[in-house]
Amino acid sequence: MNPNNLYPVENFKNTIFLKPLIEKSEVENIHVGEYSYYSDFKDPTKFLEENVLYNFGFSGTSLHIGKFCAFADGVKIIMADANHATEGITTFPFAIFGGKWSDELPITDYPFKKYDDIVIGNDVWLGKSVTVLPGVKIGNGAIVGSHAVVAKDIPPYSIAVGNPAKVIKQRFSEEKIAILEQLNWWDWPVKHIDQNITSLVKGDMDTIIDYAKKNHLME
């Protein structure tokens, strides 16, 4: 499987790998790992225009997406530039209309809330029409249910649903999550991933750990 192919599924145009899409664009504040994909019932190549919203650059924040993520149709990521200044009496953004309103107080001088980057880890599955808000972090291996709105951080290997999204369970025990975080299988050379697809999909933890140790892929 070539991670540089925009369309990874032969004769199917509704799923794309995001990394080659980003690399062909002029966007500099979005970073995506290999094999992460987006599926859309219409045109997934419009991901930057229709799914990453309000990316104007005012806030100076970035979007980081790890490897092997799966984003379903309608996922929306709201960048921090969407927010209005809320410390004053009004939230009205006078400056964006230009003219005297912009001269009085340029948009760069507005007291915007400071946000961290949006960080979506590796092996994250975002269900249909999930919305991710500014500044949140979604941990490795997390699953976010359909139509959820992620307003706060989601821990690794958790399942979160609802608006606002709340964690309803962990996928594994704390002990196994710690091992998986150490395993970092998504960073293995692809030849090792190829040999362990069955164990990865079926959750054969002992086999994966044994293989990783024998091949010096983890301590």
C-alpha positions as CSV (number, residue, x, y, z in Angstrom):
1,M,0.0,0.0,0.0
2,N,1.5,3.3,-1.1
3,P,0.8,6.1,1.4
4,N,1.5,8.6,-1.3
5,N,-1.5,7.6,-3.4
6,L,-4.3,10.0,-3.1
7,Y,-6.9,7.3,-3.9
8,P,-5.8,4.2,-2.0
9,V,-8.7,2.0,-3.0
10,E,-8.6,1.0,-6.7
11,N,-11.5,2.4,-8.8
12,F,-13.0,4.1,-5.7
13,K,-13.0,7.9,-5.4
14,N,-14.8,8.4,-2.1
15,T,-11.8,7.7,0.1
16,I,-8.5,9.5,0.1
17,F,-5.3,9.5,2.0
18,L,-4.9,12.9,3.6
19,K,-1.2,13.3,3.6
20,P,-0.8,13.6,-0.2
21,L,-3.8,15.9,-0.3
22,I,-2.1,18.2,2.2
23,E,1.3,18.0,0.6
24,K,-0.1,19.2,-2.7
25,S,-1.8,22.2,-1.1
26,E,-0.4,25.5,0.0
27,V,-1.6,25.0,3.6
28,E,1.3,25.1,6.1
29,N,-0.4,24.6,9.4
30,I,-1.9,21.2,8.9
31,H,0.2,18.1,9.4
32,V,-1.0,14.5,8.7
33,G,0.7,11.2,9.2
34,E,0.8,8.4,6.6
35,Y,-2.3,6.2,5.9
36,S,-4.8,8.5,7.6
37,Y,-7.8,8.7,5.4
38,Y,-11.1,10.6,4.9
39,S,-14.2,9.1,3.3
40,D,-16.9,11.3,1.9
41,F,-20.1,10.4,0.0
42,K,-19.5,13.3,-2.4
43,D,-15.9,14.6,-2.9
44,P,-13.3,13.9,-0.2
45,T,-10.7,16.0,-2.0
46,K,-12.5,19.1,-0.7
47,F,-11.4,18.2,2.9
48,L,-9.4,21.4,3.3
49,E,-12.3,23.7,2.2
50,E,-15.3,21.9,3.6
51,N,-14.0,20.0,6.7
52,V,-11.2,22.1,8.2
53,L,-13.1,25.3,8.9
54,Y,-12.1,28.9,9.7
55,N,-8.4,28.2,9.0
56,F,-7.5,31.9,8.4
57,G,-4.2,32.1,10.4
58,F,-5.2,34.7,13.0
59,S,-4.7,32.4,15.9
60,G,-1.3,31.0,14.8
61,T,-2.5,27.5,15.7
62,S,-2.0,24.2,13.8
63,L,-3.8,20.9,13.2
64,H,-1.9,17.7,13.8
65,I,-3.3,14.4,12.7
66,G,-1.4,11.1,13.4
67,K,-1.0,8.0,11.3
68,F,-3.7,5.4,10.5
69,C,-6.6,7.6,11.4
70,A,-10.0,7.0,10.0
71,F,-12.4,10.0,9.4
72,A,-15.9,9.3,8.4
73,D,-18.1,11.4,6.1
74,G,-18.9,14.9,7.4
75,V,-16.2,15.2,10.0
76,K,-15.6,18.9,10.8
77,I,-12.6,20.4,12.5
78,I,-13.1,23.9,13.7
79,M,-9.9,26.0,13.9
80,A,-9.3,28.6,16.6
81,D,-9.8,31.4,14.0
82,A,-13.5,30.8,14.3
83,N,-13.7,32.3,17.7
84,H,-14.7,35.8,18.6
85,A,-13.1,37.9,21.3
86,T,-15.3,37.6,24.4
87,E,-13.5,39.7,27.1
88,G,-15.2,42.9,26.1
89,I,-18.8,44.1,26.2
90,T,-19.5,42.9,22.7
91,T,-18.4,39.9,20.6
92,F,-19.0,41.6,17.3
93,P,-16.0,41.4,15.0
94,F,-16.0,45.0,13.7
95,A,-12.5,44.8,12.1
96,I,-13.3,42.1,9.6
97,F,-15.5,44.6,7.7
98,G,-12.5,46.9,7.1
99,G,-12.6,50.7,6.7
100,K,-12.9,52.8,9.8
101,W,-13.9,49.8,12.0
102,S,-10.6,48.1,11.1
103,D,-8.6,51.3,11.5
104,E,-10.0,51.8,15.0
105,L,-8.9,48.4,16.2
106,P,-7.2,46.0,13.8
107,I,-8.2,42.3,14.1
108,T,-4.6,41.5,15.3
109,D,-5.2,43.6,18.4
110,Y,-8.5,41.9,19.4
111,P,-8.3,40.1,22.8
112,F,-8.8,36.6,21.5
113,K,-8.6,33.6,23.8
114,K,-5.3,31.7,23.3
115,Y,-5.7,28.1,22.1
116,D,-3.4,25.2,21.8
117,D,-3.0,23.3,18.6
118,I,-5.6,20.6,17.8
119,V,-3.8,17.3,18.1
120,I,-5.5,14.1,16.9
121,G,-3.3,11.1,17.7
122,N,-2.6,7.9,15.8
123,D,-5.2,5.2,15.0
124,V,-8.1,7.5,15.9
125,W,-11.5,6.8,14.5
126,L,-13.9,9.8,14.1
127,G,-17.4,8.7,13.3
128,K,-19.8,10.4,10.8
129,S,-20.3,14.1,11.3
130,V,-18.0,14.4,14.4
131,T,-17.1,18.0,15.2
132,V,-13.7,18.7,16.8
133,L,-13.4,22.1,18.5
134,P,-10.3,24.3,18.9
135,G,-7.5,23.3,21.2
136,V,-8.5,19.8,22.0
137,K,-6.3,16.7,22.0
138,I,-7.6,13.2,21.1
139,G,-5.4,10.4,22.3
140,N,-4.1,7.5,20.3
141,G,-6.6,4.7,19.6
142,A,-9.6,6.8,20.6
143,I,-13.0,6.3,19.1
144,V,-15.5,9.2,18.8
145,G,-19.1,8.3,18.0
146,S,-21.2,9.7,15.2
147,H,-22.3,13.4,15.6
148,A,-20.3,13.9,18.8
149,V,-18.9,17.4,19.5
150,V,-15.4,17.1,21.0
151,A,-15.0,20.1,23.3
152,K,-12.5,18.6,25.8
153,D,-9.5,16.2,25.5
154,I,-10.2,12.6,24.9
155,P,-7.8,10.1,26.6
156,P,-6.0,7.4,24.6
157,Y,-8.0,4.3,23.8
158,S,-11.3,5.8,25.1
159,I,-14.7,5.7,23.5
160,A,-16.5,9.1,23.6
161,V,-20.0,10.0,22.4
162,G,-22.5,12.9,22.7
163,N,-22.6,16.7,22.7
164,P,-20.4,17.6,24.4
165,A,-18.5,14.4,23.9
166,K,-18.0,12.4,27.1
167,V,-16.0,9.2,27.6
168,I,-18.3,6.3,28.2
169,K,-15.7,3.5,28.5
170,Q,-12.1,2.6,27.9
171,R,-11.3,0.1,25.2
172,F,-8.7,-1.7,27.3
173,S,-7.5,-1.9,30.9
174,E,-5.1,0.8,32.1
175,E,-2.3,-1.8,32.0
176,K,-2.9,-2.7,28.4
177,I,-3.3,0.9,27.4
178,A,0.1,1.6,28.9
179,I,1.6,-1.2,26.8
180,L,-0.1,0.0,23.6
181,E,1.2,3.5,24.2
182,Q,4.7,2.0,24.4
183,L,4.2,-0.3,21.5
184,N,3.5,2.6,19.0
185,W,2.8,0.1,16.2
186,W,2.0,2.9,13.8
187,D,5.6,3.9,13.8
188,W,6.9,0.4,12.8
189,P,8.4,-0.1,9.4
190,V,5.5,-1.1,7.2
191,K,6.9,-4.6,6.6
192,H,6.4,-5.4,10.2
193,I,2.8,-4.0,10.1
194,D,2.1,-6.2,7.1
195,Q,3.1,-9.3,9.0
196,N,0.9,-8.5,12.0
197,I,-2.4,-7.3,10.5
198,T,-4.3,-10.3,11.8
199,S,-3.0,-9.9,15.3
200,L,-3.6,-6.1,15.3
201,V,-7.2,-6.4,14.1
202,K,-8.1,-9.3,16.3
203,G,-6.4,-7.9,19.4
204,D,-3.8,-10.6,20.0
205,M,-1.9,-8.6,22.5
206,D,0.5,-11.3,23.6
207,T,1.5,-12.2,20.0
208,I,2.1,-8.5,19.1
209,I,4.2,-7.9,22.2
210,D,6.3,-11.0,21.6
211,Y,6.8,-10.0,18.0
212,A,7.8,-6.5,18.9
213,K,10.3,-7.6,21.5
214,K,11.9,-10.2,19.2
215,N,12.3,-7.6,16.5
216,H,13.5,-4.8,18.8
217,L,10.4,-2.7,18.1
218,M,9.8,-2.0,21.8
219,E,11.8,-2.4,25.0
